[in-house]
Each structure stands twice: as structure tokens, then as C-alpha cells.
Amino acid sequence: MLRMNYSARRSSLASQLPPKSIAIIMNPGPAHKTGDQDYDYRPHSNMLYLCGMDEPGAVAVIASAEQEIRFRLFVLPRDPERERWVGPRYGCEGARDIFGADEAFDIAELQKVLTDIVFPMDNVYFDFSQSKEISPMLFEIVESLRHRGRRASEGPRNFCDIRDILGEMRRVKDADEIEVMKRAAQVSAEGFMDVQKMLKPGVGEWQVEATLKHGFRSRGAIGESFASICAGGEHATTLHYAANRDILKDGDLILIDAGAEVDYYAGDISRTYPVNGRFSPAQKEIYALVLKAQKEAIAECIVGNHLRHPHERACAVLAEGLEKLGIISHEERETFKKELRNDYYFHGTSHYLGIDTHDVGCGYHRGDDAPAELVSGVVITVEPGLYFPSDNLNVPEKYRGIGVRIEDDVLITNEGPVVLTSSLPKEIEDIEA
């Protein structure tokens, strides 16, 4: 269990719920893989954020602020025989003593107890992405309450999506989260440094991936925060290439996009390295342009700017540079600056980072679609790139087959942007050294 102020987070959520409301947060059950094996288990991010509860199938019920019993947990019961095989369970006692539940119940009692809990409620909040798991039970409960004799008018009338409230809470990191994210960033950076030491022609992309995984785990990470991209040569022009099956060739670049998951918080770094240790002149031109765009985009990561500011600055720098390199015309440059996507840079520059690699939170406001403002405590990535597939005949031949992306994790503060991954070099002279 992480050392976070879960009680304060639950209180904050409770204060944002209307009176006579509950929020239901649930962990998924294990996912079967094959035979008697399950896939590696990952608790739900909202459960981790509010409770730190990592046990499969656990359900939390958090009540609005005016209610006396504010936090209930439903968990697997203790089972000594089963625990001999798969490890200890928290049980109801652990739910109370470790996780601070006001009341704790056997998960087998969920529907029965939940029926009594929701009886006086007006609103039930839950994550609609989990509706297949929870809504059938809720519909059955509500229907049963409609037939409770003279009190058939009781029971909730509204099902509400909890994601807007929790998304905004999770968007702004507290001091505990920032410390964990600093560790995730550092472990991620050190994993990349391990790769730099072993990189050479003839190495397999899968060996780069294995080096990253070993580096993350050996430094205490849970594992990867997402499937590592180790894209050599032409593969670097595919945004989410993840096969990692080819041999790295002399003269190629390798684009690596990876991160460590530390205490369930994600690091996310991209670097592009010459396999033989030296950039070719054409590779150096593209790399220098992307690096310039990234630096200027990071400078836009300040309180009061909005989430799109780094992207707009990156596009402007890339457009100017591509025109100077003869890759686009002056007319195309103006289009490049205005468009979110184009042939050579077809993704956004930034996303939120936290418990999820692409973390939750309002990116654009509902109604007017205005981009969200950056505030102190937000962590985002800044990751411009350029991609020139070898079959794109509109690109000068010397640039074909080159893909470059440079990504760092940036904390927004009142004093300016703090690059959490700054310990990992990205200057051309440092990489070649």
C-alpha cells in the first residue's frame, strides 16, 4: 500500500458529491490467460487513487459528506487454504485496519448490502467504462426497490459518471504523488542509460526491450508503464511500433519510447539514438530540429498557458525548420502551423501523466472546446517528432526512413516548468559522446 493521504482524497470526493449520493469504485477481477494462468494483474487507477487497494475484485463505496458512514470496502474473505497457493488476502479486518474502512464486508454480500445502502440515495456515481461489470447489478437493485410495497418510490433516480470529478482531482498532483513521479522519471531515465551502454549494430530490438525491463525492475519498479517501443530504422516512422523483433543495422536510428511504473505511477520518455553512436548529417538535421521544437515547447509549459500551447509552439518551430530543409513549401508551412495533424507530425505534443500513462483530466472544456489551463501540480509530457517513411517520394531521399521523437516529463509549477527526466541527456554531443 502506497503512503498517500487517501482519506483526504476521499473527503474531497465526498464533498463534491450532491447530498444523498454514493460513488462506487471497483477493481477488476483477474483476467484469465491460459490453463491455470492469469495475466499480470493491474488494479483500477481510481481505486488506487482513492484507497490504495490493490486486491482483485474489491469494491469501495464512498458516501457524500453529510452521511455518517462514508467509506465501505467489500473484499475477498480470508481463506487459509487458498492463501497457501496465491498469497495472503486483506480480509475485512485488513480493510478496516489497513485501508481505514468505516465498514467492511465479504464481497459475496455486495448486492445484498448495496441494496440497503442505495435505498435512501438519489444519485449513484460510478465509472461508466465499467458499466458491463456494475450496471446489471445496479439495475437489478433499483428494480427491486421499485417493488418494496408502499415505499416503492424510494431508491436512486440518477446514475452519474464519476470520471469528470475524479479526472479533475487526479489531474493536479499532490506532494506525495510528485515525489513518486520523480522516482518513476529517474528510474525510467536510468533504464535508458543502460540501453546506451549496450547499443550497437547487430543488437536486436528485443534485447533493447529486455534491457529496459531489467533496468526498471532492478531499480524497484513494478515494471513497464506501457509496452516499450524499440523501433529501429524504418520502424521509427510507425508511431506505436511494438513488435521489437528486428536486428538494428549500422547507420540506422532507433526510436525508444518507454517508461517505468513505480508504485503505480508512470514514467514516459522517448529518445532517438544512432545505432552506431554517430548521427549521419541528414539524421542530425532532423534530430536538431525536433530537439529545438521540444525545448521551445517545454518553455510554454507555464501556469496560465493552456494544454495546447506546447503543441502550437512545436508545430511553428517544426514548420519553419522543414521549410528551411526544403521538405515543405512556404504555403505548406502555414498549413503545418495551423493543423494538429499532417503527413510528418501526426500526433499531439502533450498528454497528462500520472497513475495512467495517458492520464485522466479535462484536456478541452465541454461546450466551447477550449483547451484546459495548465496549473501548478499538473504533469504532462512534451514529445514532438518527425516521421519520414521511406516510400514518401515527396521527401528528399536523404531523409526517407528517418523517424525522430524526443519526449520528457514536465511538472508545471508557479516558478516555471520542471523537467523530471532531465537527468537523461538529449543533446547531440552528449549522445555521440
Secondary structure as the mmCIF struct_conf table of DSSP 4:
data_model
#
loop_
_struct_conf.conf_type_id
_struct_conf.id
_struct_conf.beg_label_comp_id
_struct_conf.beg_label_asym_id
_struct_conf.beg_label_seq_id
_struct_conf.end_label_comp_id
_struct_conf.end_label_asym_id
_struct_conf.end_label_seq_id
HELX_RH_AL_P HELX_RH_AL_P1 TYR A 6 GLN A 16
BEND BEND1 LEU A 17 LEU A 17
HELX_LH_PP_P HELX_LH_PP_P1 PRO A 18 PRO A 18
BEND BEND2 PRO A 19 LYS A 20
STRN STRN1 SER A 21 MET A 26
HELX_LH_PP_P HELX_LH_PP_P2 ASN A 27 ALA A 31
STRN STRN2 HIS A 32 THR A 34
TURN_TY1_P TURN_TY1_P1 GLY A 35 ASP A 36
STRN STRN3 GLN A 37 ASP A 38
HELX_LH_PP_P HELX_LH_PP_P3 TYR A 39 TYR A 41
HELX_RH_AL_P HELX_RH_AL_P2 SER A 45 LEU A 50
TURN_TY1_P TURN_TY1_P2 CYS A 51 CYS A 51
BEND BEND3 GLU A 55 GLU A 55
TURN_TY1_P TURN_TY1_P3 PRO A 56 GLY A 57
STRN STRN4 VAL A 59 ALA A 63
TURN_TY1_P TURN_TY1_P4 ALA A 65 GLU A 66
BEND BEND4 GLU A 68 GLU A 68
STRN STRN5 PHE A 71 VAL A 75
HELX_LH_PP_P HELX_LH_PP_P4 LEU A 76 ARG A 78
HELX_RH_AL_P HELX_RH_AL_P3 PRO A 80 VAL A 86
HELX_RH_AL_P HELX_RH_AL_P4 GLY A 91 ASP A 97
TURN_TY1_P TURN_TY1_P5 ILE A 98 PHE A 99
BEND BEND5 ASP A 102 ASP A 102
STRN STRN6 GLU A 103 ASP A 106
HELX_RH_3T_P HELX_RH_3T_P1 ILE A 107 GLU A 109
HELX_RH_AL_P HELX_RH_AL_P5 LEU A 110 VAL A 118
TURN_TY1_P TURN_TY1_P6 PHE A 119 PRO A 120
BEND BEND6 ASP A 122 ASP A 122
STRN STRN7 ASN A 123 PHE A 126
HELX_RH_3T_P HELX_RH_3T_P2 PHE A 128 GLN A 130
HELX_RH_AL_P HELX_RH_AL_P6 SER A 131 LEU A 145
TURN_TY1_P TURN_TY1_P7 ARG A 146 HIS A 147
BEND BEND7 ARG A 148 ARG A 148
HELX_RH_3T_P HELX_RH_3T_P3 GLY A 149 ARG A 151
TURN_TY1_P TURN_TY1_P8 ALA A 152 SER A 153
BEND BEND8 GLY A 155 GLY A 155
STRN STRN8 ASN A 158 ASP A 161
TURN_TY1_P TURN_TY1_P9 ILE A 162 ILE A 162
HELX_RH_AL_P HELX_RH_AL_P7 ARG A 163 ARG A 171
STRN STRN9 VAL A 172 VAL A 172
HELX_RH_AL_P HELX_RH_AL_P8 ALA A 175 MET A 198
TURN_TY1_P TURN_TY1_P10 PRO A 201 GLY A 202
STRN STRN10 GLY A 204 GLY A 204
HELX_RH_AL_P HELX_RH_AL_P9 GLU A 205 SER A 218
TURN_TY1_P TURN_TY1_P11 ARG A 219 GLY A 220
STRN STRN11 GLY A 223 GLU A 224
BEND BEND9 SER A 225 PHE A 226
HELX_LH_PP_P HELX_LH_PP_P5 ALA A 227 SER A 228
STRN STRN12 ILE A 229 GLY A 232
HELX_RH_3T_P HELX_RH_3T_P4 GLY A 233 THR A 237
BEND BEND10 THR A 238 THR A 238
TURN_TY1_P TURN_TY1_P12 LEU A 239 HIS A 240
BEND BEND11 ASP A 246 ASP A 246
STRN STRN13 ILE A 247 ILE A 247
HELX_LH_PP_P HELX_LH_PP_P6 LEU A 248 LEU A 248
TURN_TY1_P TURN_TY1_P13 ASP A 250 GLY A 251
STRN STRN14 LEU A 253 ALA A 258
STRN STRN15 ALA A 260 VAL A 262
TURN_TY1_P TURN_TY1_P14 ASP A 263 TYR A 264
STRN STRN16 TYR A 265 ALA A 266
STRN STRN17 ILE A 269 PRO A 274
TURN_TY1_P TURN_TY1_P15 VAL A 275 ASN A 276
BEND BEND12 GLY A 277 GLY A 277
HELX_RH_AL_P HELX_RH_AL_P10 PRO A 281 ALA A 299
TURN_TY1_P TURN_TY1_P16 GLU A 300 GLU A 300
TURN_TY1_P TURN_TY1_P17 VAL A 303 GLY A 304
BEND BEND13 ASN A 305 ASN A 305
STRN STRN18 HIS A 306 HIS A 306
TURN_TY1_P TURN_TY1_P18 LEU A 307 ARG A 308
HELX_RH_AL_P HELX_RH_AL_P11 HIS A 309 LYS A 324
TURN_TY1_P TURN_TY1_P19 LEU A 325 GLY A 326
BEND BEND14 ILE A 327 ILE A 328
HELX_RH_AL_P HELX_RH_AL_P12 HIS A 330 LYS A 338
BEND BEND15 LEU A 340 LEU A 340
BEND BEND16 ASP A 343 TYR A 344
BEND BEND17 HIS A 347 HIS A 347
BEND BEND18 THR A 349 THR A 349
STRN STRN19 TYR A 352 TYR A 352
BEND BEND19 GLY A 354 HIS A 358
BEND BEND20 GLY A 361 GLY A 361
BEND BEND21 GLY A 363 GLY A 363
STRN STRN20 TYR A 364 TYR A 364
TURN_TY1_P TURN_TY1_P20 ARG A 366 ASP A 368
HELX_LH_PP_P HELX_LH_PP_P7 ALA A 370 ALA A 370
STRN STRN21 PRO A 371 PRO A 371
HELX_LH_PP_P HELX_LH_PP_P8 ALA A 372 ALA A 372
STRN STRN22 GLU A 373 GLU A 373
HELX_LH_PP_P HELX_LH_PP_P9 LEU A 374 LEU A 374
TURN_TY1_P TURN_TY1_P21 SER A 376 GLY A 377
STRN STRN23 VAL A 378 VAL A 378
STRN STRN24 VAL A 379 VAL A 382
STRN STRN25 GLY A 385 PHE A 388
TURN_TY1_P TURN_TY1_P22 SER A 390 ASP A 391
TURN_TY1_P TURN_TY1_P23 LEU A 393 ASN A 394
BEND BEND22 VAL A 395 VAL A 395
HELX_RH_3T_P HELX_RH_3T_P5 GLU A 397 TYR A 399
TURN_TY1_P TURN_TY1_P24 ARG A 400 GLY A 401
STRN STRN26 ILE A 402 ARG A 405
STRN STRN27 GLU A 407 GLU A 407
STRN STRN28 ASP A 408 LEU A 411
TURN_TY1_P TURN_TY1_P25 ASN A 414 GLU A 415
STRN STRN29 VAL A 418 VAL A 419
TURN_TY1_P TURN_TY1_P26 LEU A 420 SER A 423
BEND BEND23 LEU A 424 LEU A 424
BEND BEND24 GLU A 427 GLU A 427
HELX_RH_AL_P HELX_RH_AL_P13 ILE A 428 GLU A 432
#
